[in-house]
Amino acid sequence: MSVHAGSILHVGGQNVIDRIQSAGLGDVRLPMETIREVGNREVVDKVPGEPDFTFTMESLDVSTSVEAFLTGATGGSASASAPGASDPAGTAYDWLDMVGRCVNVPSPWKDPTTGSAGTVEAGHLVPGYYPTRIRYRFGVTDNATQEVELAGGSFFYGEHAPVEEYFTGDGAEDEFTTSDPAVNYRRGGSGGSDFRSVFGVIVDGTLMVEDVDYTVSGGAVAPGSAATVTFNEAPESGADIRLAYFTSAARAYPQSVHASVNVTPGAVRGRNIHVYIDDTKIGSIQSAELEGTVDGEAERELGTEETTGRVVNGTDARGSLTVRSRDRDRFFDLLETITGVARDEIYGWFNENTIDLQIRIENPKSPGTILKTLWVDDAKFQPPGTPARVNAATDFVFNFESNDGSFKAVKGVPA
């Protein structure tokens, strides 16, 4: 029987990531360098290059749980206990706080013949990945979507349950032992004689490097044994410590932790998306996009085949509003709003005026209740082109950028 998408979950912050439509690694082919030598026409060897993989997931979820997870929040294993569930309305998750912080994403699989229940029989683990892009898309007749891209240097499969375990530092303890047996991974493939049992060791959002920041003892070939991570320096009091591994211990398939649709709508359509500029509601919007990006690269060091971090050279946030103005007056009203220039003057291509832009997502089950607001408090718009087509209304695309390269996802509306 095939491995069906209905048997695969993705877990972030101890809770299932809701409403995922697609998720997975992109191109995982390692770059190979062909080695040749003088006096020989044949290939001497092919040496694997350094990996830099991307894991992308698209979701219909319009809560702030994903943003909370990317800023370091954790939830619980109970239903409706997603990351940030207990945060008060008005809590803002800043794109800049997501950047540079890494996460683990375990992906448990179950036997498809066991229905909605069952136990985890295999899985996939994406350890120590960093956010590199987040994109939101809204359309008049479309479901609201958000897409997150993460980047990292490794991934693993196993016929065992992938788990992430959490600890809290007390400032003195430097050893942390897994609750369940950890199964070994043979480094270097079949010819390797060195083993690892713990992956994605993270302290306060920073990826730790084995044999530099910590050592591991224990772990074994299946059924495995408990593994102990010993840090060179005890993590600070209150430090958030995360260890990822595969275990042969029986694990229940966590289907029940999905948030109820009464808490998180199955999907939100364009009719429940409201765009505000300087707190005025803007009409005639056909679609809206917002994207946060990171300019960076993987960090590496001698002695390890995996990435040791990710350097951030810069961040940015930009997007667009596609407008089908009902008449000429409304088009020029919008130009006046975004530029701050009176209508009796001429508008050109240049605009340095910044305005407050909010995209508010309303709960379709409770109209008037705002689930999330995407907030760019320094949006700088540029006047649109004129993409006129025969026998069609003209849609004007107003592109914008955040002046400081960031945005906030707010639970509810900004305080």
C-alpha positions as CSV (number, residue, x, y, z in Angstrom):
1,M,0.0,0.0,0.0
2,S,1.3,3.5,-0.9
3,V,2.3,6.0,1.7
4,H,-0.6,8.4,1.7
5,A,-0.6,12.0,2.7
6,G,-3.4,11.3,5.1
7,S,-0.9,9.2,7.1
8,I,1.7,12.0,7.5
9,L,1.7,14.7,10.1
10,H,4.1,17.6,10.8
11,V,4.6,18.6,14.4
12,G,5.9,22.0,15.5
13,G,6.2,23.1,19.1
14,Q,4.7,19.8,20.5
15,N,1.5,20.2,18.5
16,V,0.3,19.3,15.0
17,I,0.7,22.1,12.4
18,D,-2.9,22.6,11.2
19,R,-4.4,22.8,7.7
20,I,-1.3,21.8,5.8
21,Q,-2.0,21.4,2.1
22,S,1.4,20.4,1.0
23,A,4.8,20.1,2.8
24,G,8.1,18.6,2.0
25,L,11.7,18.9,1.0
26,G,12.6,20.5,-2.3
27,D,15.6,19.3,-4.4
28,V,17.6,17.0,-2.1
29,R,20.3,16.1,-4.6
30,L,23.7,16.7,-3.2
31,P,26.0,18.7,-5.5
32,M,28.7,16.3,-6.7
33,E,32.3,17.3,-7.6
34,T,33.9,15.1,-10.1
35,I,37.6,14.5,-9.4
36,R,40.0,13.8,-12.2
37,E,43.8,13.8,-12.5
38,V,46.5,14.4,-15.1
39,G,47.3,11.3,-17.2
40,N,44.0,9.6,-16.5
41,R,40.9,9.9,-18.7
42,E,38.6,8.2,-16.2
43,V,36.9,9.7,-13.2
44,V,38.9,9.2,-10.0
45,D,36.0,9.9,-7.6
46,K,32.9,11.9,-7.1
47,V,32.9,13.9,-3.8
48,P,29.6,15.1,-2.3
49,G,29.4,18.9,-1.8
50,E,27.8,20.7,1.1
51,P,24.0,20.4,1.4
52,D,21.6,23.3,1.8
53,F,18.1,21.8,1.7
54,T,14.7,23.6,1.9
55,F,11.5,22.4,3.5
56,T,8.4,24.2,2.4
57,M,4.9,23.9,3.8
58,E,1.7,25.5,2.7
59,S,-1.2,25.9,5.1
60,L,-4.8,27.2,5.1
61,D,-4.4,28.0,8.8
62,V,-5.1,31.7,9.6
63,S,-4.3,31.6,13.3
64,T,-0.9,32.8,14.6
65,S,0.3,29.4,15.7
66,V,2.9,29.0,13.0
67,E,4.3,32.5,13.7
68,A,4.3,31.8,17.4
69,F,6.2,28.5,16.7
70,L,8.8,30.2,14.6
71,T,9.4,32.8,17.4
72,G,10.1,30.0,19.9
73,A,6.7,29.4,21.5
74,T,5.6,25.9,22.3
75,G,2.2,24.3,22.8
76,G,1.1,21.1,24.3
77,S,0.0,17.6,23.2
78,A,-3.7,18.4,23.8
79,S,-6.3,19.6,21.3
80,A,-6.3,23.4,20.7
81,S,-2.9,23.7,22.5
82,A,-1.0,25.0,19.6
83,P,2.0,27.3,20.1
84,G,0.8,30.7,21.3
85,A,-2.7,29.5,22.2
86,S,-2.4,31.0,25.7
87,D,-1.0,34.3,24.5
88,P,-3.4,37.2,24.9
89,A,-5.1,39.0,22.1
90,G,-2.9,41.7,20.7
91,T,0.3,39.6,21.0
92,A,2.5,40.5,18.0
93,Y,5.0,38.0,16.4
94,D,7.7,40.0,14.6
95,W,9.3,38.6,11.4
96,L,12.6,39.8,12.8
97,D,12.1,37.5,15.8
98,M,11.6,34.5,13.6
99,V,14.8,35.1,11.6
100,G,17.9,33.5,12.9
101,R,16.0,31.1,15.2
102,C,16.0,27.4,14.3
103,V,13.4,24.7,14.8
104,N,12.9,21.0,14.5
105,V,10.0,19.5,12.6
106,P,9.3,15.8,13.3
107,S,7.0,14.1,10.8
108,P,5.3,11.0,12.2
109,W,3.8,8.4,9.8
110,K,1.2,5.8,10.7
111,D,-0.1,2.6,9.1
112,P,-2.8,3.8,6.7
113,T,-4.9,0.7,7.5
114,T,-5.5,1.8,11.1
115,G,-7.8,4.7,10.3
116,S,-7.6,7.9,12.2
117,A,-6.1,6.2,15.3
118,G,-3.1,3.9,15.4
119,T,0.6,4.2,16.3
120,V,3.5,5.8,14.7
121,E,5.4,3.2,12.6
122,A,7.9,5.4,10.7
123,G,8.8,9.0,10.2
124,H,10.8,11.8,8.8
125,L,12.8,14.3,10.8
126,V,13.9,17.8,9.7
127,P,16.3,19.0,12.4
128,G,17.8,22.5,13.0
129,Y,16.1,24.4,10.1
130,Y,15.9,28.2,9.9
131,P,13.0,30.3,8.4
132,T,14.1,31.9,5.1
133,R,10.7,33.0,3.7
134,I,7.1,33.4,4.7
135,R,4.4,34.3,2.2
136,Y,0.7,35.1,2.6
137,R,-1.8,35.2,-0.3
138,F,-5.4,36.4,-0.4
139,G,-7.8,36.5,-3.3
140,V,-11.5,37.4,-3.8
141,T,-12.5,33.8,-4.5
142,D,-9.5,32.0,-3.0
143,N,-8.8,30.4,0.3
144,A,-6.3,32.4,2.4
145,T,-2.9,30.6,2.4
146,Q,0.4,31.0,4.1
147,E,3.6,29.3,2.9
148,V,6.7,28.9,5.1
149,E,10.1,28.0,3.8
150,L,12.8,26.6,6.1
151,A,16.4,25.8,5.3
152,G,18.9,23.3,6.8
153,G,21.7,20.9,6.2
154,S,20.3,17.4,7.0
155,F,17.2,15.2,7.0
156,F,16.5,11.7,8.2
157,Y,14.1,8.8,7.7
158,G,13.5,5.8,10.0
159,E,11.1,3.0,10.8
160,H,10.7,4.5,14.2
161,A,8.9,7.4,15.7
162,P,10.5,10.9,15.2
163,V,10.2,12.9,18.4
164,E,11.3,16.2,19.9
165,E,11.8,16.4,23.6
166,Y,11.9,19.6,25.7
167,F,13.9,20.5,28.8
168,T,14.4,23.7,30.8
169,G,17.8,24.7,32.0
170,D,18.5,25.5,35.7
171,G,21.9,27.0,35.3
172,A,23.7,24.1,36.9
173,E,22.6,20.9,35.1
174,D,24.7,20.1,32.0
175,E,23.3,16.6,31.3
176,F,20.0,15.9,29.7
177,T,18.8,12.3,29.0
178,T,16.1,11.2,26.5
179,S,13.0,9.7,28.1
180,D,12.8,7.0,25.5
181,P,15.4,4.8,23.7
182,A,17.2,6.7,20.9
183,V,18.1,4.7,17.7
184,N,21.5,5.2,16.1
185,Y,22.2,6.7,12.7
186,R,25.4,5.5,10.9
187,R,27.4,8.5,9.7
188,G,28.7,8.2,6.2
189,G,26.4,5.4,5.1
190,S,27.1,1.7,5.1
191,G,30.9,2.1,5.5
192,G,30.7,4.4,8.5
193,S,31.8,3.3,11.9
194,D,30.7,6.4,13.8
195,F,27.1,6.8,15.1
196,R,24.7,9.6,16.2
197,S,21.5,9.2,18.1
198,V,20.4,12.8,18.8
199,F,19.8,15.5,16.2
200,G,18.7,19.1,16.2
201,V,20.1,20.1,19.7
202,I,18.7,23.6,20.1
203,V,19.2,26.0,23.1
204,D,17.1,29.1,23.0
205,G,16.7,28.9,19.3
206,T,20.4,28.5,18.6
207,L,21.6,25.3,16.9
208,M,24.3,23.5,19.0
209,V,27.2,21.7,17.3
210,E,28.2,18.2,18.5
211,D,31.7,17.8,19.8
212,V,31.9,21.6,20.0
213,D,29.0,22.6,22.2
214,Y,28.0,19.1,23.5
215,T,28.8,15.4,23.4
216,V,26.4,12.5,23.3
217,S,26.6,9.1,25.1
218,G,24.2,6.2,24.8
219,G,21.9,5.4,22.0
220,A,22.2,2.2,20.0
221,V,21.0,0.3,17.0
222,A,17.3,-0.6,17.3
223,P,15.7,-1.1,19.8
224,G,18.1,1.6,21.0
225,S,18.9,2.9,24.5
226,A,18.5,6.3,26.2
227,A,20.9,8.9,25.1
228,T,22.5,11.6,27.2
229,V,23.5,15.1,25.9
230,T,26.3,16.7,28.0
231,F,26.9,20.3,27.3
232,N,30.3,21.8,27.7
233,E,28.7,24.6,29.7
234,A,25.4,24.2,31.6
235,P,22.6,26.1,29.8
236,E,21.4,29.1,31.7
237,S,18.5,29.0,34.1
238,G,15.2,29.0,32.1
239,A,16.9,28.1,28.8
240,D,14.7,26.3,26.3
241,I,16.5,23.0,25.4
242,R,15.2,20.8,22.5
243,L,16.5,17.4,21.4
244,A,15.2,15.5,18.4
245,Y,15.7,11.7,17.9
246,F,14.0,8.6,16.6
247,T,12.7,6.1,19.2
248,S,11.6,2.5,19.1
249,A,9.2,3.2,21.9
250,A,5.5,2.9,21.0
251,R,4.1,6.3,20.2
252,A,0.4,7.1,19.5
253,Y,-0.4,8.8,16.3
254,P,-1.2,12.4,17.4
255,Q,-4.3,12.9,15.3
256,S,-6.4,14.1,18.2
257,V,-4.3,17.2,18.8
258,H,-5.6,18.9,15.7
259,A,-7.4,22.1,16.7
260,S,-11.1,22.0,16.4
261,V,-12.6,23.9,13.4
262,N,-14.6,25.8,16.0
263,V,-11.3,27.2,17.1
264,T,-9.5,27.4,13.8
265,P,-11.7,27.7,10.6
266,G,-11.1,25.0,8.0
267,A,-10.4,27.9,5.5
268,V,-11.0,31.6,5.1
269,R,-12.2,33.1,1.8
270,G,-11.6,36.5,0.4
271,R,-14.9,37.8,1.7
272,N,-13.4,37.7,5.2
273,I,-10.2,39.5,4.4
274,H,-10.2,43.3,5.1
275,V,-7.5,45.7,4.1
276,Y,-6.9,48.9,6.0
277,I,-4.6,51.8,5.2
278,D,-4.1,54.3,8.0
279,D,-7.1,52.7,9.8
280,T,-9.5,53.4,6.8
281,K,-11.1,50.4,5.1
282,I,-10.0,50.1,1.5
283,G,-12.4,48.7,-1.1
284,S,-12.0,47.3,-4.6
285,I,-9.1,45.0,-3.5
286,Q,-9.0,41.8,-5.7
287,S,-5.9,40.2,-4.1
288,A,-3.2,40.9,-1.6
289,E,0.2,39.4,-0.9
290,L,2.8,39.8,1.8
291,E,6.2,38.1,1.9
292,G,9.0,38.2,4.4
293,T,12.4,37.1,3.2
294,V,15.9,36.5,4.5
295,D,19.2,37.1,2.6
296,G,21.6,34.7,4.2
297,E,23.7,31.5,3.8
298,A,24.5,28.4,5.7
299,E,27.4,28.5,8.2
300,R,29.9,25.6,8.3
301,E,33.0,24.6,10.1
302,L,35.7,21.9,9.9
303,G,35.0,18.5,11.4
304,T,31.2,18.3,10.7
305,E,29.3,17.5,7.6
306,E,26.2,19.5,8.7
307,T,25.5,23.1,8.8
308,T,26.3,24.8,12.2
309,G,24.0,27.8,11.8
310,R,22.8,30.3,9.3
311,V,24.2,33.8,8.9
312,V,21.6,36.5,8.3
313,N,22.9,39.3,6.0
314,G,19.5,41.1,5.9
315,T,15.8,40.8,6.0
316,D,13.0,42.3,3.9
317,A,9.2,42.4,3.7
318,R,7.2,43.4,0.6
319,G,4.0,42.7,-1.1
320,S,1.2,44.0,-3.3
321,L,-2.4,45.0,-3.5
322,T,-4.3,44.4,-6.8
323,V,-7.1,46.9,-7.1
324,R,-10.0,47.1,-9.6
325,S,-11.2,50.6,-9.0
326,R,-14.9,51.2,-9.5
327,D,-14.3,54.5,-11.2
328,R,-11.6,57.2,-11.7
329,D,-12.4,59.0,-8.5
330,R,-11.7,56.0,-6.4
331,F,-8.4,55.3,-8.2
332,F,-7.2,58.8,-7.5
333,D,-8.5,58.6,-3.9
334,L,-6.2,55.7,-3.4
335,L,-3.2,57.5,-5.0
336,E,-3.8,60.4,-2.7
337,T,-3.9,58.0,0.3
338,I,-0.7,56.1,-0.5
339,T,1.4,59.1,-1.6
340,G,0.1,61.9,0.8
341,V,-0.1,64.2,-2.3
342,A,-3.3,66.2,-2.9
343,R,-5.4,65.2,-5.9
344,D,-5.0,68.6,-7.6
345,E,-1.3,67.8,-8.1
346,I,0.4,65.4,-10.5
347,Y,1.4,61.9,-9.5
348,G,4.6,60.4,-10.8
349,W,6.5,57.2,-10.3
350,F,8.3,58.3,-7.1
351,N,6.9,58.0,-3.6
352,E,8.6,58.2,-0.2
353,N,5.5,58.4,1.9
354,T,5.0,55.6,4.4
355,I,1.7,54.5,5.7
356,D,0.2,52.0,8.2
357,L,-1.1,48.8,6.3
358,Q,-3.1,46.1,8.0
359,I,-4.6,43.0,6.5
360,R,-7.2,41.7,9.0
361,I,-8.5,38.1,8.8
362,E,-12.0,37.7,10.1
363,N,-13.4,34.6,11.6
364,P,-16.1,33.4,9.1
365,K,-17.9,31.6,11.9
366,S,-18.1,34.8,14.0
367,P,-18.1,37.8,11.7
368,G,-16.5,40.8,13.3
369,T,-14.0,38.7,15.3
370,I,-10.5,39.2,13.9
371,L,-8.3,36.1,14.1
372,K,-5.1,37.6,12.9
373,T,-3.8,40.9,11.5
374,L,-0.7,41.2,9.2
375,W,0.7,44.6,10.1
376,V,3.2,46.6,8.1
377,D,3.4,50.0,10.0
378,D,5.8,51.6,7.4
379,A,4.5,50.4,4.0
380,K,5.9,52.4,1.1
381,F,3.8,52.0,-2.0
382,Q,4.7,52.7,-5.6
383,P,2.1,53.9,-8.1
384,P,1.0,51.1,-10.5
385,G,1.5,50.5,-14.2
386,T,-1.4,50.5,-16.7
387,P,-2.0,46.9,-17.7
388,A,-5.0,47.5,-19.8
389,R,-6.5,44.6,-21.9
390,V,-9.2,44.6,-24.5
391,N,-12.7,43.8,-23.2
392,A,-11.5,43.6,-19.6
393,A,-11.6,45.7,-16.5
394,T,-8.2,47.0,-15.5
395,D,-6.6,45.6,-12.4
396,F,-3.9,48.0,-11.0
397,V,-1.1,46.3,-9.0
398,F,0.2,48.5,-6.2
399,N,3.5,47.1,-5.0
400,F,4.8,48.0,-1.5
401,E,7.8,47.4,0.7
402,S,8.3,47.7,4.4
403,N,10.7,50.6,5.0
404,D,12.5,48.6,7.8
405,G,12.1,45.2,6.1
406,S,9.8,43.6,8.6
407,F,6.1,43.0,9.5
408,K,4.2,41.6,12.5
409,A,1.5,38.9,12.7
410,V,-0.8,40.0,15.5
411,K,-3.2,37.7,17.3
412,G,-6.5,39.6,16.8
413,V,-5.8,43.3,16.2
414,P,-2.8,45.5,17.2
415,A,-3.1,46.8,20.7
